[in-house]
């Protein structure tokens, strides 16, 4: 839950405190970075719910996702090919898979018995 709170706080901070428009050329990089962040956060939530969370894995995965996504975007811009779409598709699929696992885990938790003994 803490990563999700940090994400929302960071987004609000960035929107209200730093209302600086970014150049249009950074739009691809920003979209890949945002998806890398969401992928890492949903992966952390999922692993936390499974009691498998490891902060070193979270931080290294976050950095690796951001670097690889940025490199794909940079090389794609350099070659004139939209390689950033590979990162967008991969991160998008992983986000939806993690979200589905989180939803499944939340729905399958045992519900309290509300029946009264008579």
PLY file of the C-alpha trace (Angstrom):
ply
format ascii 1.0
element vertex 118
property float x
property float y
property float z
element edge 117
property int vertex1
property int vertex2
end_header
0.00 0.00 0.00
2.90 2.34 0.74
4.19 2.27 -2.88
0.74 3.22 -4.15
0.52 6.11 -1.68
4.00 7.25 -2.73
2.97 7.12 -6.39
-0.12 9.26 -5.82
1.84 11.71 -3.65
4.55 12.00 -6.30
2.02 12.58 -9.05
0.24 15.28 -7.04
3.55 16.89 -6.10
4.68 16.88 -9.72
1.41 18.27 -10.98
0.84 21.04 -8.46
4.34 22.01 -7.30
6.24 21.64 -10.55
3.78 22.72 -13.27
6.53 22.98 -15.87
5.52 21.85 -19.36
7.81 19.26 -20.87
8.95 19.46 -24.47
7.00 17.23 -26.84
10.15 15.24 -27.64
10.14 13.81 -24.11
6.62 12.40 -24.37
7.79 8.93 -25.42
10.38 8.82 -22.65
7.88 9.99 -20.05
5.28 7.43 -21.10
7.80 4.58 -20.89
9.06 5.83 -17.51
5.50 6.07 -16.16
4.69 2.54 -17.29
7.96 1.27 -15.76
6.95 2.86 -12.45
3.45 1.36 -12.58
4.85 -2.05 -13.49
7.25 -1.95 -10.54
4.58 -0.76 -8.12
2.00 -3.37 -9.11
4.69 -6.05 -9.00
5.64 -4.89 -5.50
2.02 -4.94 -4.34
1.54 -8.42 -5.77
4.70 -9.78 -4.17
3.80 -8.09 -0.88
0.43 -9.83 -0.88
2.23 -13.13 -1.48
4.72 -12.37 1.34
7.58 -12.46 -1.17
8.48 -8.75 -1.27
12.18 -7.95 -1.38
13.22 -4.31 -1.54
16.47 -5.10 -3.39
14.52 -6.90 -6.12
12.01 -4.04 -6.26
14.68 -1.33 -6.61
16.81 -3.27 -9.10
13.74 -4.14 -11.18
12.60 -0.53 -11.12
16.02 0.70 -12.28
16.41 -2.02 -14.91
12.93 -1.37 -16.32
13.52 2.36 -16.50
16.96 2.01 -18.10
15.90 -0.60 -20.65
12.76 1.34 -21.58
14.79 4.54 -21.96
17.42 2.78 -24.07
14.77 1.25 -26.34
13.19 4.66 -26.79
16.54 6.34 -27.46
17.72 3.72 -29.96
14.32 3.81 -31.66
14.51 7.60 -32.01
18.06 7.30 -33.30
17.03 4.71 -35.92
13.73 6.39 -36.75
11.71 3.37 -35.55
9.11 3.34 -32.77
10.93 0.81 -30.56
9.38 2.36 -27.46
6.19 0.51 -28.38
7.89 -2.75 -27.39
8.37 -1.39 -23.86
4.83 0.02 -23.77
3.32 -3.32 -24.78
5.51 -5.33 -22.40
4.88 -3.06 -19.43
1.18 -2.88 -20.25
0.82 -6.66 -20.34
2.74 -7.06 -17.07
0.67 -4.35 -15.38
-2.58 -6.07 -16.32
-1.24 -9.49 -15.27
-0.16 -8.14 -11.88
-3.46 -6.32 -11.44
-5.38 -9.51 -12.26
-3.33 -11.46 -9.70
-3.93 -8.77 -7.05
-7.66 -8.76 -7.79
-7.82 -12.57 -7.69
-5.96 -12.65 -4.37
-8.27 -10.02 -2.84
-11.42 -11.80 -4.01
-10.29 -15.25 -2.86
-9.48 -14.21 0.70
-11.81 -15.93 3.17
-14.79 -13.76 3.99
-15.94 -13.44 7.61
-18.93 -15.59 8.47
-21.87 -13.25 9.06
-24.35 -15.96 10.03
-25.54 -15.90 13.60
-25.83 -19.00 15.74
-29.46 -19.61 16.54
0 1
1 2
2 3
3 4
4 5
5 6
6 7
7 8
8 9
9 10
10 11
11 12
12 13
13 14
14 15
15 16
16 17
17 18
18 19
19 20
20 21
21 22
22 23
23 24
24 25
25 26
26 27
27 28
28 29
29 30
30 31
31 32
32 33
33 34
34 35
35 36
36 37
37 38
38 39
39 40
40 41
41 42
42 43
43 44
44 45
45 46
46 47
47 48
48 49
49 50
50 51
51 52
52 53
53 54
54 55
55 56
56 57
57 58
58 59
59 60
60 61
61 62
62 63
63 64
64 65
65 66
66 67
67 68
68 69
69 70
70 71
71 72
72 73
73 74
74 75
75 76
76 77
77 78
78 79
79 80
80 81
81 82
82 83
83 84
84 85
85 86
86 87
87 88
88 89
89 90
90 91
91 92
92 93
93 94
94 95
95 96
96 97
97 98
98 99
99 100
100 101
101 102
102 103
103 104
104 105
105 106
106 107
107 108
108 109
109 110
110 111
111 112
112 113
113 114
114 115
115 116
116 117
